[in-house]
């Protein structure tokens, strides 16, 4: 079974048909997706700015991460669910869209950046948590994260304007 066949099957599914045939559903899902991405970026930005050395309500970086991480993951899950629903409505067009592919790659890079941070600088957070500015590794992770998530938003906005097929 080819990828195009799988993509066409997704687009031909009952869920996809329901999304396409109900005029209010796609905009509702898209709006929820935007809100979720806003929450993901907002919570990540607060942590990243703290990693760059900006104080945040006098909370340590470790406490800030612990407090915001559940909100970040909850919003990220909502973004994945709503993004997947949007994808089903026009799977072949999204999968073949350069901006969509770039968004997925940049999100992957943001995930890799997060893993590297947690495997390196975050493991030594007790040593540097009260130091200003944070160590170079933490600041590099923060600035990289900010750049990547801004790129996710930027490239993501272009998807709707560059799809080959609109329903």
N, CA and C of each residue as an Amber inpcrd file, in Angstrom:
protein
   501
   0.8440000  -1.1680000   0.0000000   0.0000000   0.0000000   0.0000000
   0.8980000   1.2430000   0.0000000   0.6820000   2.1210000  -0.9340000
   1.5170000   3.3190000  -1.0570000   1.0810000   4.3930000  -0.0590000
   1.9700000   5.3500000   0.1530000   1.6670000   6.4580000   1.0540000
   0.4660000   7.2470000   0.5410000   0.4090000   7.4810000  -0.7510000
  -0.7080000   8.2330000  -1.3240000  -2.0360000   7.5120000  -1.1040000
  -2.0090000   6.1820000  -1.1710000  -3.2200000   5.3920000  -0.9180000
  -3.6620000   5.5520000   0.5360000  -2.7030000   5.5040000   1.4430000
  -3.0110000   5.6950000   2.8710000  -3.5790000   7.0920000   3.1030000
  -2.9450000   8.0960000   2.5070000  -3.4120000   9.4730000   2.6720000
  -4.8210000   9.6470000   2.1150000  -5.0790000   9.0350000   0.9830000
  -6.4110000   9.1240000   0.3850000  -7.4390000   8.4050000   1.2500000
  -7.0420000   7.2880000   1.8550000  -7.9420000   6.5620000   2.7630000
  -8.2910000   7.4150000   3.9770000  -7.2980000   8.1230000   4.5000000
  -7.5500000   9.0240000   5.6330000  -8.5450000  10.0970000   5.2280000
  -8.3270000  10.6770000   4.0590000  -9.2170000  11.7370000   3.5850000
 -10.6170000  11.2050000   3.2810000 -10.7330000   9.9420000   2.9140000
 -12.0330000   9.3550000   2.6020000 -12.7500000   8.8070000   3.8270000
 -12.1410000   8.9030000   4.9930000 -12.7460000   8.3580000   6.2080000
 -14.0050000   9.1310000   6.5930000 -14.8060000   8.4930000   7.4150000
 -16.0270000   9.1350000   7.8870000 -15.7460000  10.3980000   8.6920000
 -14.7040000  10.3690000   9.4980000 -14.3280000  11.5350000  10.2900000
 -13.9690000  12.7050000   9.3860000 -13.1630000  12.4370000   8.3690000
 -12.7690000  13.4760000   7.4300000 -13.9910000  14.0410000   6.6990000
 -14.8560000  13.1590000   6.2780000 -16.0720000  13.5810000   5.5870000
 -16.9280000  14.4590000   6.4980000 -17.0620000  14.0670000   7.7580000
 -17.8440000  14.8450000   8.7250000 -17.2540000  16.2430000   8.8940000
 -15.9270000  16.3300000   8.9970000 -15.2610000  17.6360000   9.1520000
 -15.5010000  18.5030000   7.9240000 -15.3770000  17.9080000   6.7460000
 -15.5420000  18.6870000   5.5060000 -16.9840000  19.0890000   5.2440000
 -17.9450000  18.2590000   5.6470000 -19.3510000  18.5240000   5.3120000
 -20.0520000  19.4510000   6.3060000 -19.4570000  19.6940000   7.4390000
 -20.0540000  20.5920000   8.4310000 -19.2730000  21.9020000   8.4440000
 -19.8470000  22.9510000   7.8900000 -19.1120000  24.2000000   7.6880000
 -18.4840000  24.8090000   8.9460000 -19.0660000  24.5790000  10.1090000
 -18.5210000  25.1930000  11.3220000 -17.4130000  24.3570000  11.9580000
 -17.3290000  23.0870000  11.6340000 -16.4130000  22.1870000  12.3350000
 -14.9470000  22.5340000  12.0780000 -14.5560000  22.7010000  10.8250000
 -13.1500000  22.9950000  10.5180000 -12.6850000  24.2790000  11.2130000
 -13.4370000  25.3780000  11.1310000 -12.9940000  26.5980000  11.8370000
 -12.9340000  26.4230000  13.3580000 -13.8340000  25.6340000  13.9210000
 -13.7890000  25.3890000  15.3680000 -12.5160000  24.6310000  15.7210000
 -12.2360000  23.5750000  14.9680000 -11.0250000  22.7830000  15.2170000
  -9.7880000  23.6510000  15.0240000  -9.7850000  24.4420000  13.9630000
  -8.6360000  25.3110000  13.6800000  -8.4350000  26.3390000  14.7900000
  -9.5160000  26.8910000  15.3000000  -9.4200000  27.8560000  16.4010000
  -8.8640000  27.1970000  17.6600000  -9.3410000  25.9960000  17.9750000
  -8.7970000  25.2660000  19.1250000  -7.3170000  24.9630000  18.9290000
  -6.9290000  24.6690000  17.6880000  -5.5310000  24.4040000  17.3750000
  -4.6780000  25.6470000  17.6350000  -5.1740000  26.7900000  17.2220000
  -4.4460000  28.0460000  17.4280000  -4.3250000  28.3550000  18.9220000
  -5.4000000  28.1620000  19.6750000  -5.3490000  28.3970000  21.1200000
  -4.3360000  27.4500000  21.7670000  -4.3560000  26.1860000  21.3680000
  -3.4210000  25.2060000  21.9330000  -1.9800000  25.5970000  21.6280000
  -1.7100000  25.9880000  20.3950000  -0.3480000  26.3880000  20.0290000
   0.0670000  27.6380000  20.8160000  -0.8610000  28.5500000  21.0210000
  -0.5770000  29.7480000  21.8060000  -0.1760000  29.3690000  23.2300000
  -0.9030000  28.4290000  23.8200000  -0.5750000  27.9760000  25.1760000
   0.7620000  27.2500000  25.2080000   1.0160000  26.4150000  24.2050000
   2.3100000  25.7250000  24.1320000   3.4240000  26.7570000  24.0620000
   3.3190000  27.6740000  23.1290000   4.3710000  28.6670000  22.9560000
   4.5000000  29.5630000  24.1820000   3.3810000  29.9900000  24.7400000
   3.4290000  30.8830000  25.8970000   4.1290000  30.2570000  27.0850000
   3.8060000  29.0120000  27.3870000   4.4410000  28.3630000  28.5360000
   5.9130000  28.0770000  28.2640000   6.2190000  27.6850000  27.0440000
   7.6140000  27.4340000  26.6820000   8.4090000  28.7370000  26.7020000
   7.8100000  29.8050000  26.2270000   8.5000000  31.0930000  26.1970000
   8.8570000  31.5600000  27.6100000   7.9540000  31.3730000  28.5640000
   8.2330000  31.7660000  29.9460000   9.4710000  31.0270000  30.4570000
   9.5310000  29.7200000  30.2150000  10.6840000  28.9220000  30.6550000
  11.9360000  29.3470000  29.9000000  11.8140000  29.5210000  28.5860000
  12.9820000  29.8970000  27.7880000  13.5490000  31.2480000  28.2170000
  12.6850000  32.1970000  28.4940000  13.1650000  33.5020000  28.9550000
  13.8710000  33.3620000  30.3020000  13.3670000  32.4800000  31.1560000
  14.0450000  32.2240000  32.4350000  15.4110000  31.6000000  32.1840000
  15.4960000  30.6860000  31.1980000  16.7810000  30.0660000  30.8570000
  17.7630000  31.0920000  30.2990000  17.2330000  32.1320000  29.6920000
  18.0890000  33.1970000  29.1690000  18.5340000  34.1740000  30.2580000
  17.9920000  34.0050000  31.4600000  18.4280000  34.8350000  32.5660000
  17.4270000  35.8660000  33.0290000  16.2620000  35.9150000  32.4080000
  15.2340000  36.8460000  32.8480000  14.5040000  36.2430000  34.0410000
  14.4410000  36.9800000  35.1280000  13.7560000  36.4770000  36.3220000
  12.2650000  36.3560000  36.0330000  11.6520000  35.3850000  36.6580000
  10.2310000  35.1600000  36.4500000   9.5460000  35.0040000  37.8020000
   8.9580000  36.0660000  38.2860000   8.2170000  36.0290000  39.5460000
   9.0620000  35.4580000  40.6860000  10.3540000  35.6310000  40.5890000
  11.2960000  35.1440000  41.6030000  11.2350000  33.6330000  41.7940000
  10.8200000  32.9240000  40.7920000  10.8090000  31.4630000  40.8530000
  12.0930000  30.9340000  40.2490000  12.5620000  29.8660000  40.8020000
  13.7300000  29.2050000  40.2270000  13.3270000  28.5800000  38.9030000
  14.3060000  28.3330000  38.0650000  14.0300000  27.6960000  36.7730000
  13.4020000  26.3240000  36.9800000  13.9170000  25.5720000  37.9270000
  13.4070000  24.2330000  38.1750000  11.9450000  24.2700000  38.6140000
  11.6050000  25.1980000  39.5110000  10.2200000  25.3140000  39.9750000
   9.3160000  25.7690000  38.8310000   9.7900000  26.7110000  38.0290000
   9.0190000  27.2060000  36.8940000   8.7400000  26.0850000  35.8950000
   9.7660000  25.2980000  35.6070000   9.6050000  24.1640000  34.6910000
   8.5830000  23.1840000  35.2500000   8.7100000  22.8520000  36.5220000
   7.7880000  21.8930000  37.1520000   6.3490000  22.4020000  37.1400000
   6.1660000  23.6990000  37.3650000   4.8190000  24.2650000  37.4000000
   4.1910000  24.3720000  36.0110000   4.9910000  24.7050000  35.0070000
   4.4400000  24.9470000  33.6740000   4.3650000  23.7070000  32.7950000
   5.2110000  22.7210000  33.0610000   5.2660000  21.5410000  32.2040000
   3.9100000  20.8460000  32.0190000   3.1000000  20.6760000  33.0560000
   1.7880000  20.0470000  32.8260000   0.9080000  20.8490000  31.8610000
   0.9500000  22.1720000  31.9520000   0.1740000  23.0060000  31.0320000
   0.7140000  22.8920000  29.6070000   2.0430000  22.8610000  29.4980000
   2.6670000  22.7330000  28.1790000   2.2530000  21.4220000  27.5280000
   2.3670000  20.3220000  28.2780000   2.0140000  19.0160000  27.7090000
   0.5240000  18.9070000  27.4110000  -0.3120000  19.4430000  28.2780000
  -1.7560000  19.4220000  28.0060000  -2.0970000  20.1790000  26.7370000
  -1.5220000  21.3650000  26.5910000  -1.7600000  22.1650000  25.3900000
  -1.1700000  21.4890000  24.1590000  -0.0050000  20.8550000  24.3250000
   0.6200000  20.1660000  23.1930000  -0.2530000  18.9980000  22.7300000
  -0.8080000  18.2560000  23.6700000  -1.6990000  17.1410000  23.3120000
  -2.9240000  17.6630000  22.5660000  -3.5070000  18.7670000  23.0530000
  -4.6450000  19.3710000  22.3490000  -4.2340000  19.8130000  20.9440000
  -3.0450000  20.3790000  20.8050000  -2.5660000  20.8080000  19.4890000
  -2.3800000  19.6150000  18.5560000  -1.8630000  18.5150000  19.0760000
  -1.6730000  17.3050000  18.2510000  -3.0280000  16.7410000  17.8180000
  -3.9760000  16.6770000  18.7420000  -5.3040000  16.1350000  18.4140000
  -5.9940000  17.0150000  17.3780000  -6.0200000  18.3190000  17.6160000
  -6.6880000  19.2090000  16.6670000  -5.9380000  19.2630000  15.3380000
  -4.6160000  19.2590000  15.3960000  -3.8300000  19.2380000  14.1550000
  -4.0840000  17.9670000  13.3550000  -4.2140000  16.8450000  14.0380000
  -4.5060000  15.5770000  13.3590000  -5.8880000  15.6150000  12.7090000
  -6.8500000  16.2190000  13.3950000  -8.1960000  16.3480000  12.8110000
  -8.1590000  17.2340000  11.5650000  -7.4100000  18.3320000  11.6380000
  -7.2690000  19.1940000  10.4600000  -6.6120000  18.4320000   9.3170000
  -5.5990000  17.6530000   9.6470000  -4.8770000  16.8640000   8.6510000
  -5.8170000  15.8840000   7.9480000  -6.6820000  15.2100000   8.6980000
  -7.5660000  14.2100000   8.0890000  -8.4770000  14.8180000   7.0270000
  -8.8450000  16.0770000   7.2070000  -9.7680000  16.7150000   6.2710000
  -9.1830000  16.8900000   4.8790000  -7.8690000  16.8730000   4.7700000
  -7.2240000  17.1210000   3.4820000  -5.8330000  16.4830000   3.4790000
  -5.7690000  15.2240000   3.8850000  -4.4990000  14.5320000   4.1230000
  -3.5030000  14.6070000   2.9600000  -3.8940000  14.2790000   1.7240000
  -2.8920000  14.3340000   0.6440000  -2.3110000  15.7280000   0.4350000
  -3.1540000  16.7460000   0.5220000  -2.6680000  18.1120000   0.3130000
  -1.7180000  18.5340000   1.4290000  -2.0630000  18.2170000   2.6770000
  -1.1760000  18.5660000   3.7890000   0.1510000  17.8130000   3.6790000
   0.0850000  16.5310000   3.4500000   1.3050000  15.7100000   3.4080000
   2.2600000  16.1580000   2.3090000   1.7300000  16.6900000   1.2340000
   2.5620000  17.1190000   0.1100000   2.8900000  18.6110000   0.1560000
   2.4780000  19.2950000   1.2010000   2.6960000  20.7250000   1.3370000
   4.0620000  20.9910000   1.9840000   4.8880000  21.7610000   1.3290000
   6.2380000  22.0470000   1.8210000   6.2190000  22.7010000   3.1950000
   5.3060000  23.6450000   3.4100000   5.2530000  24.3270000   4.7040000
   4.8410000  23.3570000   5.8210000   3.9170000  22.4470000   5.5330000
   3.5250000  21.4460000   6.5190000   4.7180000  20.5530000   6.8600000
   5.4390000  20.1230000   5.8370000   6.6190000  19.2880000   6.0660000
   7.6680000  20.0340000   6.8960000   7.8760000  21.3150000   6.5870000
   8.8190000  22.1280000   7.3620000   8.3630000  22.2740000   8.8140000
   7.0610000  22.4760000   9.0130000   6.5420000  22.6030000  10.3720000
   6.8320000  21.3340000  11.1650000   6.6150000  20.1870000  10.5620000
   6.8750000  18.9240000  11.2520000   8.3710000  18.7770000  11.5690000
   9.2230000  19.1640000  10.6330000  10.6760000  19.0880000  10.8670000
  11.1310000  20.0360000  11.9700000  10.5900000  21.2420000  11.9760000
  10.9730000  22.2120000  12.9940000  10.4560000  21.7650000  14.3620000
   9.2540000  21.1900000  14.4130000   8.7480000  20.6650000  15.6870000
   9.6210000  19.5140000  16.1800000  10.0720000  18.6750000  15.2620000
  10.9920000  17.5990000  15.6280000  12.2890000  18.1780000  16.1920000
  12.8110000  19.2050000  15.5440000  14.0360000  19.8580000  16.0320000
  13.8120000  20.4580000  17.4150000  12.6270000  21.0550000  17.6570000
  12.3140000  21.6010000  18.9810000  12.2660000  20.4880000  20.0230000
  11.7290000  19.3370000  19.6360000  11.7120000  18.1890000  20.5430000
  13.1050000  17.6830000  20.8510000  13.9530000  17.6280000  19.8420000
  15.3450000  17.2050000  20.0460000  16.0630000  18.1970000  20.9660000
  15.8350000  19.4900000  20.7540000  16.4260000  20.5120000  21.6090000
  15.9980000  20.3100000  23.0640000  14.7190000  20.0080000  23.2740000
  14.2110000  19.7820000  24.6280000  14.8730000  18.5610000  25.2570000
  14.9960000  17.4810000  24.4940000  15.6280000  16.2670000  25.0200000
  17.0850000  16.5490000  25.3900000  17.7940000  17.2480000  24.5190000
  19.1960000  17.5780000  24.8020000  19.2860000  18.4220000  26.0720000
  18.4070000  19.4100000  26.2180000  18.4120000  20.2390000  27.4290000
  18.1880000  19.3790000  28.6740000  17.1990000  18.5030000  28.6160000
  16.8900000  17.6760000  29.7900000  17.9870000  16.6560000  30.0890000
  18.7350000  16.2620000  29.0740000  19.8200000  15.2980000  29.2910000
  21.1260000  15.9740000  29.7110000  21.2040000  17.2880000  29.5580000
  22.4580000  17.9860000  29.8760000  22.2330000  19.0170000  30.9770000
  21.9250000  20.2380000  30.6170000  21.8440000  21.3570000  31.5700000
  20.8220000  21.1130000  32.6780000  19.6850000  20.5190000  32.3410000
  18.6480000  20.3140000  33.3520000  19.0930000  19.3270000  34.4270000
  19.9410000  18.3920000  34.0810000  20.4310000  17.4260000  35.0720000
  21.2790000  18.0950000  36.1470000  21.8660000  19.2350000  35.8270000
  22.7050000  19.9640000  36.7810000  22.0030000  21.2340000  37.2760000
  20.6900000  21.2680000  37.1760000  19.9580000  22.4920000  37.5010000
  20.1140000  22.9040000  38.9590000  20.2780000  21.9550000  39.8440000
  20.4520000  22.2950000  41.2600000  21.7060000  23.1480000  41.4710000
  22.7030000  22.9630000  40.6240000  23.9660000  23.7090000  40.7410000
  23.8030000  25.1470000  40.2470000  23.0470000  25.3470000  39.1760000
  22.9910000  26.6700000  38.5600000  21.6550000  27.3840000  38.7150000
  20.6840000  26.7830000  39.3490000  19.3310000  27.3340000  39.3950000
  19.2610000  28.7410000  39.9790000  20.1010000  29.0440000  40.9400000
  20.0530000  30.3760000  41.5490000  21.1370000  31.3060000  41.0120000
  21.8880000  30.8410000  40.0200000  22.9730000  31.6360000  39.4380000
  22.4180000  32.4960000  38.3020000  22.9020000  33.7160000  38.2210000
  22.4880000  34.5700000  37.1200000  23.7360000  35.1050000  36.4350000
  23.8770000  34.9860000  35.1670000  22.9670000  34.3000000  34.2690000
  23.1640000  32.7810000  34.3350000  22.1730000  32.0340000  33.8370000
  22.3200000  30.5810000  33.7790000  23.4980000  30.1870000  32.8930000
  23.9490000  28.9460000  32.9770000  25.0900000  28.5260000  32.1600000
  24.7850000  28.6020000  30.6620000  25.8430000  28.6210000  29.8970000
  25.7210000  28.7410000  28.4430000  24.8210000  27.6690000  27.8480000
  24.9330000  26.4260000  28.3140000  24.1070000  25.3340000  27.7710000
  22.6230000  25.6220000  27.9710000  22.2540000  26.1520000  29.1150000
  20.8490000  26.4720000  29.3900000  20.3910000  27.6350000  28.5140000
  21.2380000  28.6540000  28.3990000  20.8770000  29.8030000  27.5650000
  20.7730000  29.4120000  26.0900000  21.6800000  28.5530000  25.6430000
  21.6320000  28.0840000  24.2540000  20.3510000  27.2880000  23.9990000
  19.9730000  26.4420000  24.9470000  18.7230000  25.6760000  24.8110000
  17.5310000  26.6170000  24.7630000  17.5530000  27.6630000  25.5980000
  16.4520000  28.6180000  25.6280000  16.3040000  29.4000000  24.3390000
  17.4070000  29.9330000  23.8270000  17.3260000  30.7230000  22.5880000
  16.9830000  29.8260000  21.3920000  17.5230000  28.6210000  21.3830000
  17.2000000  27.6830000  20.2950000  15.7190000  27.3330000  20.3170000
  15.2000000  27.0820000  21.5060000  13.7830000  26.7650000  21.6540000
  12.9120000  27.9140000  21.1660000  13.2250000  29.1290000  21.5850000
  12.4450000  30.2900000  21.1390000  12.4490000  30.4180000  19.6230000
  13.6110000  30.2810000  19.0290000  13.7210000  30.4020000  17.5660000
  12.9080000  29.3010000  16.8770000  13.0310000  28.0790000  17.3640000
  12.3210000  26.9640000  16.7310000  10.8100000  27.0930000  16.8700000
  10.3120000  27.4960000  18.0470000   8.8640000  27.6040000  18.2160000
   8.2870000  28.7970000  17.4570000   9.0490000  29.8730000  17.3270000
   8.5930000  30.9740000  16.4710000   8.5300000  30.4860000  15.0210000
   9.5090000  29.6940000  14.6170000   9.5070000  29.1350000  13.2550000
   8.3170000  28.2020000  13.0490000   7.9650000  27.4040000  14.0550000
   6.7840000  26.5270000  13.9550000   5.5400000  27.3630000  13.6790000
   5.3890000  28.4390000  14.4340000   4.2200000  29.3120000  14.2530000
   4.2490000  29.9800000  12.8910000   5.3940000  30.5010000  12.5250000
   5.5370000  31.2020000  11.2420000   5.2280000  30.2720000  10.0590000
   5.8730000  29.1280000  10.0440000   5.6630000  28.1860000   8.9340000
   4.2420000  27.6270000   8.9700000   3.7400000  27.3850000  10.1790000
   2.3800000  26.8670000  10.3070000   1.3370000  27.8060000   9.7350000
   1.5340000  29.0990000   9.9080000   0.5850000  30.0730000   9.3540000
   0.5390000  30.0200000   7.8350000   1.6430000  29.6520000   7.2200000
   1.7010000  29.6200000   5.7560000   1.0200000  28.3930000   5.1650000
   0.7800000  27.3870000   5.9580000   0.1860000  26.1470000   5.4260000
  -1.1390000  26.4280000   4.7390000  -2.0300000  27.1190000   5.4180000
  -3.3570000  27.3780000   4.8570000  -3.3460000  28.1880000   3.5730000
  -2.2790000  28.9420000   3.3660000  -2.1930000  29.7830000   2.1730000
  -1.4830000  29.0930000   1.0170000  -0.9410000  27.9080000   1.2590000
  -0.1380000  27.2520000   0.2250000  -0.6190000  25.8480000  -0.1180000
  -1.7620000  25.4290000   0.4070000  -2.2710000  24.0940000   0.0760000
  -2.6470000  24.0320000  -1.3990000  -2.3210000  22.8950000  -2.0170000
  -2.6720000  22.7040000  -3.4250000  -4.1710000  22.4620000  -3.6070000
  -4.7680000  21.7770000  -2.6440000  -6.1740000  21.4300000  -2.7500000
  -6.9040000  21.9520000  -1.5230000  -7.9210000  22.7420000  -1.7410000
  -8.7730000  23.1850000  -0.6400000 -10.1250000  22.5170000  -0.8020000
 -10.7520000  22.1860000   0.2910000 -12.0630000  21.5080000   0.1730000
 -13.1820000  22.4910000   0.2010000
